[in-house]
Amino acid sequence: MTIIYDGKNLAGLCGKLSLDELAILSSRAQPQAKEAIYYMEKDQDPQMIKDFPPGWAVEMEAFDESLPLDYKDRIFTRDFKKPPLLGKICLWGSFDGVESLCKYLASSSRISFGISGDSHRVQRLREISKNRADHFDGQPLHMVLGMGEISDTHLYLWDGSLDELYRLREYYEELPRYHYMVQRGYLGKSFQEQAVIHGRYLGRISKKGWKWEWKKIIEIISSE
């Protein structure tokens, strides 16, 4: 990992880090790192961020919740760690499940994320995420409401209803063979008992969708 630091308290910064392979450089270093995390102290002007190279994430000593809205294409790290879920993911199935995932992402990460799909649903996700989710415009995470390309990561959220099960069977031939599946709720038969599995079944989560449940699901998806 490469850290960009222009301050004077290098010892204090090192005390915050626990990484074995680490380089700390000045922003004036030549050549500049293409990918790095800039550590910004609380007395530095956040407007500097607009001039950073695209590959630089930002760690803030005093993080402001409005920054992901001001810099929608920028990754803001927490404890020098990037959000595990980045890039593009296609979401199918229960919209209540999508809402639950969106709430989790808004509360657990420091990025804006873009959404492509039905405008009414995009507006709903924008409201529940307090504007962190919006139409896709280069954000670090792009969520597609519906089916994407065969090579895209797909997550199917089943709420246990027969209607959704029939829909899954109807689109069986179109769905990617290695998409992920999550079942919402602990009542009724599981995906495995319904004999419709051809993706990777990640198990069940509660209808509410607790943070620890989503954290576990996202860690599995992002590790592969």
MIKE-114351 format. One record per residue: residue in one letter; x, y, z of N, C-alpha, C in turn. Coordinates in steps of 0.2 Angstrom, whole numbers, plus 5000, padded with zeros to 4 digits. Example, Ala and Ser with C-alpha at 12.3 -4.5 7.8 and 13.67 -1.06 7.14 Angstrom:
BEGIN
a506649725039506249785039506649845039s506449895035506849955036506450005039
This chain:
BEGIN
m500449945000500050005000500450065000t500250114996500650184996500150235000i500450275004500150325008500450395006i500050435004500350505002500250555008y500750585010500650625016501150685016d500850745017501150805016501250845023g501050805029501050845035501750835038k501750855045502450855048502450805054n501850765055501850725061501950645058l502450635055502550565052502550515057a502750525063502750475069502050455071g501650515071500950505073500550465067l500750475061500450435056500550365056c501250345057501450285057501150245063g500950275068500650245074499950225072k499650255067498950235065498950175060l499550155058499650105053499850035056s499649985053499849915055499949875049l500249905044500349865038501149845037d501249785035501949765034502249795028e501849795022502149825016501849895014l502249945016501950005016502550055013a502250105009502750155007502350225009i502750275012502450335013502850385009l502450425005502750475000502450545001s502850594999502550654998502150664991s501650704991501350714985501750744979r502350774981502850804977503350754974a503250694977503750634975503650624967q504250614964504250594957504550524956p504250484952503650494949503050484954q502450514953501950504958501650434957a501350414963501050354963500350354959k500250304955499550304951499050284956e499150244961498650224965498950224972a498550264977498750274984498250304988i498350314994497850344999498150405002y497850465000498150525003497850535010y498250545015498050555022498050635023m497350655024497250725025497150745032e497550785035497450805042496850865042k496650875048496050915049496150985047d496751015047496851085046496951095038q496951035034497051045027496351055023d496451095018495851115014495551055010p494951035011494650975007494650995000q494651054998494551074991495151044987m495751024990496250994987496150934983i495550904986495450834983495250834976k494950894973494750894966495350894962d495950904964496550904960496950844960f496750794965497150734966497050684959p497550644958497450594952496850554953p496550524948495950484949496050424953g496650394953496850334957496950344965w496950404967497050414974496450414978a496350374983495850374988496050424994v495650434998495750485003495550465010e495950465015495850455022495850525026m495350535029495250595032495350595040e495750635043495750645050495150665053a494750705050494150735052493650725046f493350665045492950655039492250685040d492050715034491350755034490950715029e490350695032489850655028489650685021s489750745020489550785014490050775009l490650745010491250745005491050695000p490750635001490550584996490050614991l489650664993489250694989489550754984d490050784987490450834984490950804979y491150744980491650704976491450634975k490950634970490550564969491050514966d491550534963491950484959492550464964r492650484970493150474974493050424980i493550384981493450334987493750364993f493350364998493550385005493650325009t494250315012494350255016494150265023r494150205026494050205034494550165037d494950195041495550165044496050135038f496050175033496550155027496250095024k495650075024495350015020494850045016k494850015009494350035004493749995005p493150015003492549975004492649905000p492449855002492549784999492249784992l491649814992491249804986491249874982l491649864976491749914971491649884964g491649934959491549904952490749904951k490549854948489849844945489549784948i488949784950488549724952487849734950c487549684948486849684945486449644950l485849684952485449654958484749634955w484549574957483849554954483449534960g482849524959482349494964482049554969s482049534975481649574980481949654980f481449694979481749764979481749784987d481449754991481549764998482249745000g482449694997483149674999483649724996v483549754990483949804987483949864992e483349884994483349934999483749925005s483749865008484149845014484849845012l485049825007485749825005486049895004c485649935001485750005000485850045006k485450035011485550065018486150045021y486349975021486949955024487549985020l487549995014488150025010488250095012a487650135013487650205015487950215022s487850165026488050175033488750145034s488950105030489550065032490150095027s490050125022490550155018490550225017r491150255014491150325013491250345006i490850315002490750324995490050344993s490050374987489350374984489350314979f488750294977488650244973488150254968g488250234962487750254956487350194955i486750204952486150154951485950164944s485850114941485550114934484850074934g484350094932483750054932483150104932d482550074934481950114934481950184938s481750234935481850304939481550304945h480950274946480650284953480950244958r481250184956481650144961482350184963v482650214958483250254959483050304964q482550344963482350394967482250374974r481950314975481750284981482450264985l482950244981483550224984483950284986r483850334982484150404984483950434990e483250424991482950444998483250415004i483250345003483350305009484150305011s484550325006485250325007485450405008k485050445009485150515010485650545005n485450534999485750554993486450524991r486650474995487250444993487250394987a486550374986486450334980486050374975d486350374968486050414963486150384956h485850414951486050394944486750384943f486950334940487650314939488050374935d488550394938488950454934489650444936g489950384936490650374937490850354944q490350344949490450324956490850264956p491250254962491650194963491250124962l490550134964490150074964489550084960h489450034955488850044951488349984952m487749994954487249944955486749954949v486649894946486149894940485549854943l484949884942484349854944484149814939g484349744939484149704933484749664931m484649634925485149594922485649634918g486349614919486849644915487149604910e487749614909488149564904488249504908i488449454904488549384906489149384911s489649424910490249434914490149474920d489649504921489549544927489349504933t489549534939489349504945488549514946h488149454947487449464949487349434956l486849474959486649454966485849444965y485649384967484849374966484649374974l484149414975483849424982483149394982w483049334985482449304985482049314992d481449334991481049354998480649295000g480749234997480349174999479649164995s479449214991478849214988478849164982l478249134980478249094975478249134968d478049194968478049234962478749244960e479249264965479949274963480249204961l480049154964480349084962480149064955y479549074953479349064946479649114942r479849174944480149224939480849194938l481149174944481849144943481849084938r481449044939481348984934481249004927e480849054926480649084920481349104916y481749144920482349174917482949124918y482849064919483349014921483949014916e483749014909484249004904484549074903e484349124905484649194904485149214909l484949184915485349204921486149184920p486649214922487249194922487349124927r487749084925487749014929488049024935y488449074936488849084943488649144947h488049164946487849224950487749194957y487649244962487549234969486849244971m486649204976485949204978485949214986v485449254988485349264995484649254996q484449225001483749215003483549255009r483049295009482849345014482249305018g482449305024481949275029482049195030y481849175036482049105038481449065038l480849085036480349035035480249005028g479948955027479848915021480448875019k480448845013480948805010481548855008s482148825008482748865005482748854998f483248894995483348884988483548814986q483948784990484248714989483648664989e483148674994482548624994482148634988q482148694985481748714979482048684973a482648664973483048634967483048684961v483248744963483248794957483948824957i484448794961485048824962485548804955h485748854953486348844948486848904948g486748944953487248994955487548974962r487849024965488149004972487649034977y487448984981486949004986487349024993l487249084995487649115000487249115007g486649075007486249065013485749115014r485449125020484849165022485149225026i484749275026484849335030484149355032s484049385038483449415040483049465035k482449465036482049515031482349585033k482549605039482749665041483449675038g483849625037484549635035485049675039w485249635045485749665049486349675046k486749725049487349745046487849685046w487849645051488349595051488249545046e487549535044487349485039487549515032w487449575031487649605024488449605024k488749625029489549625029489749555027k489549505030489749435028489649415021i489049435018488849425011489349465006i489449525008489849565004490549545004e490849525010491549495010491649435006i491049395005491149335001491149354994i490749394992490649414985491349454983s491549494987492149534985492849494985s492849444988493449404989493549354983e493049354979493149304973493249334966
